Amino acid sequence: MYVKTALVIMAAGIGSRFGGGIKQLEPVGPGGEIIMDYSIHDAIRAGFDKIVFIIRRDIEKDFREVIGDRIERVCAALNVEVAYAYQAMDDLPEGVTVPEGRKKPWGTGQAVLACRGVLHEPFAVINADDYYGREAFVKVHDFLTKYTPEKPASFCMAGFVLKNTLSENGGVTRGICKVDADNMLTDIVETSNIVKTPGGAAVEENGVQTPVDADSYVSMNMWGLTPEFIDVLRTGFEEFFAAGGDLTKKEYLLPIYIGELLHRGAVTVQVLETRDSWFGVTYREDKPVVVESFRKLIEAGVYRKNVFEDLL
């Protein structure tokens, strides 16, 4: 049975660590392509037939000029639907107001919740500024095509190997995963400031490094989810505010919330191993590495110089 599948791209991030500018729109390919071009190419090639961009209203003009209008033309030729969702700081549950001092939207959980009314099919979620590689899109798409409404809480996650996801230019945050013998996720621990070391990887705190297993699975925020999850996210967002805390800084994060649901026994998450190397622009110094990585992928024949040429 044919199952329509959507790719949701979270592109509303402010990119504060990138040192100014909108890092999701930085050119990295030989013709000015951005990381999203390659992700969209890999998703369409894997069989996804809908693309949903999550952006902010204030970057919409730049976004459409740099990628949105161009991707709409490509997708129209390939019979792939394109839709937009808008993340806003004041898009809140009834009775909740933006606290004084709040500077940015509420995190990746709120970003996906902004897609309510737009998403009606199983979907994958990715970050706009991360390159995931072909294998992950194929595996997540194949999982999503097995969706049935009878299993609304059956999710998946692309499991990257930690050592394949580190930056040469500073610490990164990763969701370190624990899995059982069947590769089902049992726990996910959001871990900050993981650095590359000669021996593998370590968490650095106050100049002290504590080694971590460089072969651990980590979440790079590439999830395979069901349309029913949107309503669950809405309930979770209400619980997020009911729990209190410092609402000037607190974030409603997708991996944290899915981890909570996992601990309650409310969902299952299949971890799909991918051996591809992740790369992305976390720091401005990462950009030359990303540009060179795409040059090598094109040289190896993974992509054409005109990235969508092989699909059209």
Sequence and secondary structure as in RCSB ss.txt:
>XXXX:A:sequence
MYVKTALVIMAAGIGSRFGGGIKQLEPVGPGGEIIMDYSIHDAIRAGFDKIVFIIRRDIEKDFREVIGDRIERVC
AALNVEVAYAYQAMDDLPEGVTVPEGRKKPWGTGQAVLACRGVLHEPFAVINADDYYGREAFVKVHDFLTKYTPE
KPASFCMAGFVLKNTLSENGGVTRGICKVDADNMLTDIVETSNIVKTPGGAAVEENGVQTPVDADSYVSMNMWGL
TPEFIDVLRTGFEEFFAAGGDLTKKEYLLPIYIGELLHRGAVTVQVLETRDSWFGVTYREDKPVVVESFRKLIEA
GVYRKNVFEDLL
>XXXX:A:secstr
     EEEEE     GGGTSS GGG   STTS  HHHHHHHHHHHHT  EEEEEE GGGHHHHIIIIIHHHHHHH
HHTT EEEEEE  TT   TT    TT  S   HHHHHHTTTTT  S EEEEETTEE  HHHHHHHHHHHTT  TT
 TTEEEEEEEEGGGS  TTS EEEEEEEE TT BEEEEEEEEEEEEETTEEEEEETTEEEEE TTSEEEEEEEEE
 TTHHHHHHHHHHHHHHT S TTT    HHHHHHHHHHHT  EEEEEEE S  EE SSGGGHHHHHHHHHHHHHT
TSS SSTTTTT 
